[in-house]
Amino acid sequence: MEARESLLGEFSALHATYSKANERMLILQATAIEGLRKIGAGCLTEEARAEFISLEKEIGVALSRMRAICEALH
């Protein structure tokens, strides 16, 4: 039972990490779309591109571990 509680805590923390990263990713995507509409090119700065890549990795790691936890419970 303690192991399940530990996994629950980890899963909850991963969910929070995913949610924060996804929220920021949505903002970056909306910025790129707006840039495409207004000037025909995504208006992502180099800093925004780097953040996009970082968030993509962070989201991938969180989802991968969440899937592993779900599979371990079956």
C-alpha positions in Angstrom: 0.0 0.0 0.0 2.9 2.3 0.8 4.3 1.8 -2.7 1.0 2.8 -4.2 0.9 6.0 -2.1 4.5 6.8 -3.3 3.4 6.2 -6.9 0.4 8.4 -6.4 2.5 11.2 -5.0 5.0 10.9 -7.9 2.1 10.8 -10.5 0.5 13.8 -8.9 3.8 15.7 -9.1 4.3 14.7 -12.7 0.8 15.9 -13.5 1.5 19.3 -12.0 4.8 19.5 -13.9 3.1 18.5 -17.1 0.2 21.0 -16.5 2.6 23.9 -16.0 4.8 23.0 -19.0 1.7 22.5 -21.2 0.3 25.9 -20.1 3.5 27.7 -21.2 3.6 25.6 -24.4 0.1 26.8 -25.3 1.2 30.4 -24.9 4.2 29.8 -27.2 2.1 28.1 -29.8 -0.5 30.9 -29.7 2.3 33.5 -30.1 3.6 31.6 -33.2 0.1 31.3 -34.7 -0.5 35.1 -34.2 2.8 35.8 -35.9 1.8 33.7 -38.8 -1.5 35.5 -39.2 0.0 39.0 -38.9 3.3 38.8 -40.7 3.4 35.4 -42.4 6.1 34.0 -40.1 6.0 32.7 -36.6 7.3 35.4 -34.3 9.2 33.1 -32.0 12.5 34.5 -30.8 15.5 32.3 -30.3 14.8 32.4 -26.6 11.2 31.3 -27.3 12.4 28.5 -29.6 14.8 27.2 -26.9 12.0 27.3 -24.4 9.7 25.4 -26.8 12.3 22.7 -27.2 12.9 22.5 -23.4 9.2 22.3 -22.7 8.7 19.6 -25.4 11.3 17.5 -23.6 9.9 18.2 -20.2 6.4 17.2 -21.3 7.7 14.1 -23.0 9.6 12.9 -19.9 6.6 13.6 -17.6 4.2 11.7 -19.9 6.6 8.8 -20.4 7.0 8.4 -16.6 3.2 8.7 -16.1 2.7 6.0 -18.6 5.3 3.8 -16.9 3.5 4.3 -13.6 0.1 3.3 -15.1 1.7 0.2 -16.7 3.3 -0.8 -13.4 -0.1 -0.8 -11.7 -1.6 -3.4 -14.1 
